[in-house]
Amino acid sequence: MEIINVDVLVCGGGMSGMACASFAAEAGARTLVIEKQGEIGGSSNYSAGMFWAPQTYEKLRNWVPQGDPILQKAFLDDYLPVVQFMRASGVPIAKRFDGIMTIGIGFPIEISSLHKLHRKRIESSRTSSEILINTSVVKLIQEEAGVAGSPITGAIICKKSPGFPAVYCEIKAKIVVLATGGFQGSPDLVSRYLGQGGNKIFVRSNRGSVGDGLKLALEVGGGTSRGMNSYYGHLLAAPLQSEDVNPRDYLPLAQYPTESKHCLLVNEAGRRFADESMGDEIINQYLARQENRRGFLIFSEKVRLQHCVTALFPNAGDVDRLQKAKEHGCNVGTASTLKGLLDILHEWGVDRVQAGRTIEEYDRVVRLGDRDLACDASIGAGGSVPAPLVENEGPFHAMEVQPSITFTYGGISIDSKGHALTADCARIPGLLVAGVDAGGFSNVGYAGGLALAFVTGLWAAREIALQLGLPQPVLPPANVRDGEDLPIEALL
Ligand SMILES: Cc1cc2nc3c(=O)[nH]c(=O)nc-3n(C[C@H](O)[C@H](O)[C@H](O)COP(=O)(O)OP(=O)(O)OC[C@H]3O[C@@H](n4cnc5c(N)ncnc54)[C@H](O)[C@@H]3O)c2cc1C
């Protein structure tokens, strides 16, 4: 077997892996990025490019109290300097948006430009660093094979080319970084950690993230984080199977928070089961526990016009969402009266009588506008107050929705330097983790996606520089700290 010597092996060329490799190579580490698929970028290629983070630590703690506070704080400390770095490096960044994912601020970025920048920094560095595509990391090598927590000294990789036998190669590396993007695509792992039926949830992710990082870490004694049973995703038009949808359609088929926040959501039994205003990244997880995982959004024409035909922000899928769902053969119905809409729901298998009662009761509470009553009925706790349905004129609309997993919140246990930890919280020498593979930041509530991946990739690069005695990555100082509402013009 051929042996290649490098300083750093990065497993996964997505958002976190590319960020890590870009800073590590720039610092002077000979870095090899291994990417399983035919192109780098992972899920970020299908993303809306909203580089967001919670506005303040306090907001984050209130929204995601079950996440790890030390990791969360460390993430926010690096968020704005990273935005500043991209801007200073010429990555196109749009103006700041507020209220992202209820608690956040965000900057839409051009993902392809960011990866171009990373690639250039990796491939033109003086260290002969490189990126190999269509190649997977299949096994970690330890100093003492099979001894939990024994130092990592490299990995076995496997290159597959159509029509040729697979080629295996040993990489000897001083440091290995796991950045494979989570375990949402592994039916076994989602069944184990998310519970029965976890493997039936629509996978809304790049197709390469199938839990390799987690499996590799577990094999060498890695521990798991908090929140192993929770995940990020959106309500998606239904019925649809993951394998039948082109990933480029993930965005327009998702019923984004603003829209679903203004709808009434019932299950097959015709009952509400969650406060819609919490945002669909949260109620998505509740829907997964309902009978047959079937949900039905009910809304007025006013809501459709305000929220279903425009994008939330640039790149977020500027399409008529009902039309898009119809084109995919999903259940979408329109009626001039609520009675007519109940008939449609009945045809889809929803309990018509109970759905009618639910609409009536929901509407009564919303119309009264009584906060205590609304609170008892779990309406509007997420901040947005829905409009009463019956006071609006028809037509009325209904859409069947299903839960989806974009990425898993739980993963390998890490510290705030990016070290992989054992179940006893001891560092595994030579093993770092970044991006979705690193668990514990989010838990039921969503703490971050693209930005979190970039920041944890940066942590790994800092640790690499420290361990190899190289200069630390330098970021321009941020003009805005912790999301304080200072003049943003300085940043833009
Ligand atoms: C439709 C969609 C929209 C999104 N929109 C947003 C948004 O607007 N804002 C936001 O913050 N987040 C968004 N996200 C989430 C964001 O894309 C992810 O949080 C981010 O990409 C995670 O980075 P990562 O490096 O952990 O994983 P990824 O970027 O997914 O990269 C992981 C890479 O590892 C590779 N890999 C897996 N196993 C191996 C192996 N054994 N060997 C080698 N390579 C391997 C995979 O092929 C993949 O390329 C969105 C995601 C999707 C799918």
PDBQT file of the ligand as one rigid body, heavy atoms in Angstrom, charges set to zero:
ROOT
HETATM    1  C1  LIG A 501     -30.569  22.817   1.705  1.00  0.00    +0.000 C 
HETATM    2  C2  LIG A 501     -29.647  23.333   2.792  1.00  0.00    +0.000 A 
HETATM    3  C3  LIG A 501     -29.693  24.673   3.146  1.00  0.00    +0.000 A 
HETATM    4  C4  LIG A 501     -28.858  25.156   4.158  1.00  0.00    +0.000 A 
HETATM    5  N1  LIG A 501     -28.859  26.497   4.403  1.00  0.00    +0.000 NA
HETATM    6  C5  LIG A 501     -28.067  26.976   5.382  1.00  0.00    +0.000 A 
HETATM    7  C6  LIG A 501     -27.985  28.373   5.612  1.00  0.00    +0.000 A 
HETATM    8  O1  LIG A 501     -28.501  29.201   4.851  1.00  0.00    +0.000 OA
HETATM    9  N2  LIG A 501     -27.282  28.800   6.701  1.00  0.00    +0.000 N 
HETATM   10  C7  LIG A 501     -26.609  27.932   7.520  1.00  0.00    +0.000 A 
HETATM   11  O2  LIG A 501     -26.012  28.385   8.488  1.00  0.00    +0.000 OA
HETATM   12  N3  LIG A 501     -26.589  26.606   7.260  1.00  0.00    +0.000 NA
HETATM   13  C8  LIG A 501     -27.284  26.107   6.211  1.00  0.00    +0.000 A 
HETATM   14  N4  LIG A 501     -27.240  24.771   5.922  1.00  0.00    +0.000 N 
HETATM   15  C9  LIG A 501     -26.378  23.888   6.737  1.00  0.00    +0.000 C 
HETATM   16  C10 LIG A 501     -24.894  23.962   6.314  1.00  0.00    +0.000 C 
HETATM   17  O3  LIG A 501     -24.792  23.704   4.942  1.00  0.00    +0.000 OA
HETATM   18  C11 LIG A 501     -24.097  22.952   7.142  1.00  0.00    +0.000 C 
HETATM   19  O4  LIG A 501     -24.272  23.278   8.503  1.00  0.00    +0.000 OA
HETATM   20  C12 LIG A 501     -22.611  22.990   6.811  1.00  0.00    +0.000 C 
HETATM   21  O5  LIG A 501     -22.371  22.779   5.456  1.00  0.00    +0.000 OA
HETATM   22  C13 LIG A 501     -21.899  21.916   7.635  1.00  0.00    +0.000 C 
HETATM   23  O6  LIG A 501     -20.533  21.918   7.350  1.00  0.00    +0.000 OA
HETATM   24  P1  LIG A 501     -19.686  20.574   7.536  1.00  0.00    +0.000 P 
HETATM   25  O7  LIG A 501     -18.307  20.872   7.094  1.00  0.00    +0.000 OA
HETATM   26  O8  LIG A 501     -19.874  20.052   8.884  1.00  0.00    +0.000 OA
HETATM   27  O9  LIG A 501     -20.372  19.530   6.545  1.00  0.00    +0.000 OA
HETATM   28  P2  LIG A 501     -20.510  19.614   4.969  1.00  0.00    +0.000 P 
HETATM   29  O10 LIG A 501     -20.352  21.005   4.496  1.00  0.00    +0.000 OA
HETATM   30  O11 LIG A 501     -21.757  18.923   4.602  1.00  0.00    +0.000 OA
HETATM   31  O12 LIG A 501     -19.264  18.766   4.439  1.00  0.00    +0.000 OA
HETATM   32  C14 LIG A 501     -19.028  17.430   4.810  1.00  0.00    +0.000 C 
HETATM   33  C15 LIG A 501     -18.221  16.770   3.678  1.00  0.00    +0.000 C 
HETATM   34  O13 LIG A 501     -17.607  15.570   4.141  1.00  0.00    +0.000 OA
HETATM   35  C16 LIG A 501     -17.607  14.633   3.071  1.00  0.00    +0.000 C 
HETATM   36  N5  LIG A 501     -17.396  13.286   3.628  1.00  0.00    +0.000 N 
HETATM   37  C17 LIG A 501     -18.259  12.534   4.349  1.00  0.00    +0.000 A 
HETATM   38  N6  LIG A 501     -17.683  11.380   4.725  1.00  0.00    +0.000 NA
HETATM   39  C18 LIG A 501     -16.417  11.394   4.221  1.00  0.00    +0.000 A 
HETATM   40  C19 LIG A 501     -15.320  10.466   4.261  1.00  0.00    +0.000 A 
HETATM   41  N7  LIG A 501     -15.390   9.304   4.913  1.00  0.00    +0.000 N 
HETATM   42  N8  LIG A 501     -14.176  10.793   3.619  1.00  0.00    +0.000 NA
HETATM   43  C20 LIG A 501     -14.080  11.963   2.944  1.00  0.00    +0.000 A 
HETATM   44  N9  LIG A 501     -15.082  12.873   2.880  1.00  0.00    +0.000 NA
HETATM   45  C21 LIG A 501     -16.236  12.598   3.515  1.00  0.00    +0.000 A 
HETATM   46  C22 LIG A 501     -18.971  14.845   2.440  1.00  0.00    +0.000 C 
HETATM   47  O14 LIG A 501     -19.010  14.298   1.134  1.00  0.00    +0.000 OA
HETATM   48  C23 LIG A 501     -19.109  16.370   2.488  1.00  0.00    +0.000 C 
HETATM   49  O15 LIG A 501     -18.607  16.957   1.304  1.00  0.00    +0.000 OA
HETATM   50  C24 LIG A 501     -28.004  24.265   4.863  1.00  0.00    +0.000 A 
HETATM   51  C25 LIG A 501     -27.937  22.919   4.493  1.00  0.00    +0.000 A 
HETATM   52  C26 LIG A 501     -28.742  22.457   3.443  1.00  0.00    +0.000 A 
HETATM   53  C27 LIG A 501     -28.631  21.009   3.017  1.00  0.00    +0.000 C 
ENDROOT
TORSDOF 0
